[in-house]
Amino acid sequence: MQDLLFDFISKYISLTEEEKNAIISLDIFRSVKKGTTLLKEGQKSQDSLFVLKGCMRKYYIIDGEEKTTAFFTEMEGITPNCVISKTPSEYYLSCIEDSIVLVSDADMGAAINSKFPKFEIMCRILSEELLAKQQIDFDEFKTSSPEQRYLNLIDKRPDLVQRVPQHLLASYLGIKPQSLSRLRARILEKKS
C-alpha cells in the first residue's frame, strides 16, 4: 500500500528514502471494513483521512433521511470540518467498501511539515486542486437537472455507478431511487 501512496506523492514532489521511511514510521495505514462509520454527527475528531483503496461516503441525516453529499475513492482525502473548527461533526463518514485509509492528525502533519517542508507545498497544491474541483462540482450541481447530474456523474466518476448502491447514488443526485431508475431507462431509450 505504501507504494500506491508514494506513486501518488511523486506526482507532486519527489521523495528521498529518508522521507519515505519517515512516512512509513508514522503507522498511519488502517484497514476499515465495509459498513464502518468513521465519524458520526455530534462526534469530535482530530483525524484527516486519505483513501488508498475503497470508497467512503459523507452524509447527513435530515428528518430521519440520509442525504449523501460526497463520495471519496482512491487517492482522495478529507479533513472533516469538525477537525478545523474543533466542534462536533454535523455529518457522518462511513465506508461503503472494505477500505485502506491513511489516518493523520494535525500534530502529525505539523511534525512532518516542519521536518520536510516540501510536504507543506504538496498539501497546499492538493488543497487548491480540491477547492477548485469542489467549486466546479457545486456550480454544476446547482445549475443542472437531475438527468444532467447523472450524465455528469457517468462522465466524471463512472466508477461510482458500478461501485455504489443505487439508493446512495440517488441520494447523492438529490432524487429518489425510483426517479433514478426512470432516469436511467430514459437515457437508455434515447441511446437506442
C-alpha positions in Angstrom: 0.0 0.0 0.0 2.8 2.4 0.7 3.9 2.1 -3.0 0.4 3.4 -4.0 0.9 6.4 -1.7 4.5 7.1 -2.9 3.3 6.9 -6.6 0.6 9.4 -5.8 3.0 11.7 -3.9 5.5 11.5 -6.8 3.0 13.4 -9.0 3.6 16.4 -6.8 7.1 16.1 -5.2 10.0 13.7 -5.2 10.8 11.8 -2.1 14.1 10.8 -0.6 14.5 7.4 1.2 14.6 9.3 4.5 11.2 10.9 3.7 9.7 7.6 2.7 10.9 6.0 5.9 9.6 8.9 7.9 6.1 8.3 6.4 6.3 4.5 7.0 7.3 5.1 10.6 4.1 7.1 11.3 1.9 3.9 11.3 -0.9 5.7 9.5 -2.3 2.9 7.4 -5.7 1.5 8.6 -7.9 -1.3 7.1 -11.5 -0.5 7.6 -14.4 -2.9 6.9 -17.4 -2.1 4.7 -20.2 -0.6 6.8 -17.8 1.0 9.4 -18.8 4.5 10.4 -15.6 6.6 10.9 -17.3 9.8 12.0 -20.8 10.4 13.5 -22.8 13.5 13.8 -22.1 15.1 17.2 -18.7 13.4 17.5 -15.4 15.4 17.7 -12.4 14.3 15.7 -8.8 15.3 15.0 -8.3 12.9 12.2 -7.8 13.6 8.5 -8.3 10.7 6.1 -6.9 9.7 2.8 -8.4 6.8 0.8 -5.7 4.5 -0.7 -8.2 1.8 -1.6 -12.0 1.6 -1.2 -14.9 4.0 -1.1 -16.3 6.2 1.7 -19.3 8.5 1.7 -20.2 11.6 3.6 -23.8 12.0 4.6 -26.2 13.9 6.8 -29.4 12.6 8.5 -32.1 15.2 7.9 -35.6 14.4 9.2 -34.6 10.8 9.5 -33.4 10.5 5.9 -29.8 10.1 4.9 -28.6 12.7 2.4 -25.3 11.7 0.7 -23.2 14.7 -0.3 -19.9 13.2 -1.3 -18.0 10.0 -2.2 -14.3 9.6 -1.6 -12.4 6.9 -3.5 -8.8 6.1 -4.3 -6.3 9.0 -3.8 -8.9 11.4 -2.3 -8.7 12.9 1.1 -11.0 14.5 3.5 -10.4 16.7 6.5 -13.8 16.9 8.3 -15.0 20.4 9.1 -15.0 19.4 12.8 -11.2 19.0 12.7 -10.7 22.6 11.6 -13.5 24.1 13.7 -12.9 21.9 16.8 -16.6 21.5 17.1 -18.8 18.4 16.9 -19.3 17.0 13.4 -22.5 17.8 11.6 -22.3 14.7 9.4 -21.3 11.1 9.1 -18.4 9.4 7.2 -18.7 5.7 6.5 -17.1 3.0 4.3 -19.2 1.5 1.6 -16.4 -0.9 0.6 -13.6 -2.5 2.6 -11.1 0.3 2.5 -7.5 1.1 3.3 -7.1 4.7 4.6 -4.4 6.8 5.9 -5.3 8.5 9.2 -3.3 11.5 10.5 -3.9 14.4 12.8 -2.8 18.0 12.9 0.2 17.3 15.2 1.5 14.6 12.9 1.1 16.9 9.9 2.9 19.7 11.6 5.8 17.5 12.6 6.2 16.1 9.1 5.9 19.6 7.5 8.5 21.1 9.8 10.9 18.3 9.2 10.2 18.1 5.4 8.9 21.5 4.2 8.1 20.2 0.7 5.2 18.3 2.2 3.6 21.6 3.1 3.9 22.7 -0.6 2.3 19.4 -1.7 -0.6 19.9 0.8 -1.1 23.4 -0.4 -1.3 22.3 -4.1 -3.7 19.5 -3.1 -5.9 21.9 -1.2 -6.0 24.3 -4.1 -6.9 21.5 -6.5 -9.6 20.2 -4.2 -11.2 23.7 -3.7 -11.3 24.3 -7.4 -12.9 20.9 -8.0 -15.5 21.4 -5.3 -16.4 24.8 -6.7 -16.9 23.4 -10.2 -18.9 20.4 -8.8 -21.1 22.7 -6.7 -21.8 25.0 -9.6 -22.6 22.1 -11.9 -24.9 20.6 -9.3 -26.8 23.8 -8.7 -27.2 24.6 -12.4 -28.2 21.2 -13.8 -31.2 19.0 -13.9 -31.2 15.5 -12.3 -30.6 14.0 -15.7 -27.6 16.3 -16.4 -26.3 15.5 -12.9 -26.4 11.8 -13.6 -24.8 12.2 -17.0 -22.0 14.3 -15.4 -21.5 11.6 -12.8 -21.2 9.0 -15.6 -18.7 11.2 -17.4 -16.6 12.3 -14.4 -16.9 9.4 -12.0 -18.1 6.3 -13.9 -16.6 4.0 -11.3 -19.2 5.2 -8.8 -22.1 4.0 -11.0 -20.6 0.4 -10.6 -19.4 0.6 -7.0 -22.2 2.5 -5.2 -25.7 1.1 -4.5 -28.4 2.8 -6.5 -30.2 4.3 -3.4 -27.0 6.1 -2.4 -26.4 7.4 -5.9 -29.9 8.7 -5.9 -29.4 10.4 -2.6 -26.2 12.0 -3.9 -28.0 13.2 -7.0 -30.8 14.7 -4.9 -33.5 12.3 -6.2 -35.4 9.2 -5.1 -34.2 5.8 -6.2 -37.4 5.3 -8.3 -36.6 8.5 -10.1 -33.1 7.3 -10.8 -34.5 4.1 -12.3 -36.8 6.1 -14.6 -34.0 8.4 -15.5 -31.6 5.6 -16.4 -34.4 4.0 -18.5 -35.0 7.3 -20.3 -31.3 7.7 -21.1 -31.0 4.1 -22.4 -34.1 4.7 -24.6 -32.6 7.9 -26.1 -29.4 5.9 -27.0 -31.3 3.2 -28.9 
